[in-house]
Amino acid sequence: MTASLTLDKRVLHRVILPGAVAAAMVTAASGFAQARPAPASFADVAERVAPAVVNIATDRGSAPASLGKSGDTPRFNPFFGQPDGSFREFMERFFGGNMPDFRMPPMRPDHRMSAVGSGFIVDGDGHIVTNNHVVAGARSIRVRLHDGDSFEAKLLGRDAKTDLALLKIDAGRALPFVEFGDSDKIRAGDWVMTIGNPFGLGGSVTAGIVSARGRDLRGGSLVDFLQIDAPINQGNSGGPAFDASGKVIGVNASIYSPTGGNIGIGFAIPSNDARQVIAGLKADGKIERGWLGVQIQPVTPDIAESLGMKEAAGALVASLVEKGPARDAGLKQGDIITGWDGNAVAKFRDLPRLVAATEAGKAVDVAILREGKEMTLSVTTGSMPTSEKVASLPAKPAKEGLAGTGITVADLDSAARSRFGLDEAAKGALVRHVAPDSPAWTRGVRAGDVIERVTYTRVETAAAAVEAVEQVRKDGRKAVLLTIDRKGEDRIVAVRFADA
């Protein structure tokens, strides 16, 4: 029985194996460290490294079957049971409030749930690397070695942001192990071999090539994934991907598939990322990361045009945590962060990784662009909260049109607040209507949104919003930048004028 989530005609899968919930996003693999001709066979390398690859089974306790109204089918959603909520956050980014509902047959209160995945031994003492989602929420973990011996494993630490975990078994003897290779040397087109536990079968070898580097799967991950086409299936999560020399250059993480099986699109955590995280977990059992306290979004070409930028680069600050390091240092909504501690922020996704790699308490120079002017601020990083909550700004409704956008705005009043469910503290110009197929409609602006700023100008009435947009048009801009509050969550949208 397979549970799947449709994702723009693709599916990100976790699978329920007979008698076991694979608490895993199905896994991916990685590539080769050096360009090599196609090998005549992978048999020699596979024979050498296979003894270090293990099967992992976990006991998740009783299934939490919960009933809605009388007569409902009991609901159990294996995707949202992670203690850290990381997978739910991932899926909400794609589905918003329209989260899929998964229904399963009724379960006995004592029905035991388990997960099946893969892992690999990284030293003779029995330290084992796997995915966080394979072991998250497990009451007990059991590891089966290549020779069939089975051992209870201790969870030393896990890291949701990179989907990695470190286990330890005591086998009473030195164990075969594999070493990490250098994933920075991997190139698209290099050969890759993976070994894992697909569908609980154990010890399966697949091979293919690295399809691409630097894949961003979003969902708060701090990893630039390797994409591979080596066949990866359910149960491979946490297993290794090897280069031609038998070095681990990736940790299997996820696949895209319309069926739940391999279609040639898999992803792996690069070994250089994994090596650093595993070292931290081994030393401290957790990973400490720097924290800035901002919510960011990409600088699109339209946003760059509306701000008079020569190119679309940097990370746009959409909102700030009320008592976070960024606000304390003077960063403001609408700032564009272009540099962090001497490193360029070319893409918005560069910033979270740079910040996370900075130790808490360090003073860092942050290069920003504010209202067209370059500035440098000093920010002292905080420690990333275990459950981050981004500050939300309330919202606010009159009745005038923003020329060239398709938006009709209104002043906020009690009737408008009641109709759209807006907070009393909300301030701005209410979007009362958006013309279908208008520039604003195509950019995702909808009735009930509240416009807080037009470019850098804060607006609190419909008339102020109209005046600010007219000024942008007079300045010769082809697009206007709107800061919108949608029920407590800020986003910045560049709307191109219809006549531009």
Secondary structure, 3 states (H helix, E strand, C coil): CEEEEEECCEEEEEEEECCEEECCCCCCCCCCCCCCCCCCCCHHHHHHHHHHEEEEEEEEEECCCECCCCCCCCECCCCCCCCCCHHHHHHHHHHCCCCCCCECCCCCCCCEEEEEEEEEECCCCCEEEECHHHHCCCCEEEEECCCCCEEEEEEEEEECCCCEEEEECCCCCCCCCCCECCHHHCCCCCEEEEEECHHHCCCEEEEEEEEEEEECCCCCCCCCEEEECCCCCCCCCCCEEECCCCCEEEEEEEEECCCCCCCCCEEEEEHHHHHHHHHHHHHHCCCCCEECCEEEEECCHHHHHHCCCCCCCCEEEEEECCCCHHHHHCCCCCCEEEEECCEECCCCCHHHHHHHCCCCCCEEEEEEEECCEEEEEEEECEECCCCCCCCCCCCCCCCEEECCCCEEEECCCHHHHHHHCCCCCCCCEEEEEECCCCHHHHCCCCCCCEEEEECCEECCCHHHHHHHHHHHHHCCCCEEEEEEEECCEEEEEEEECCCC
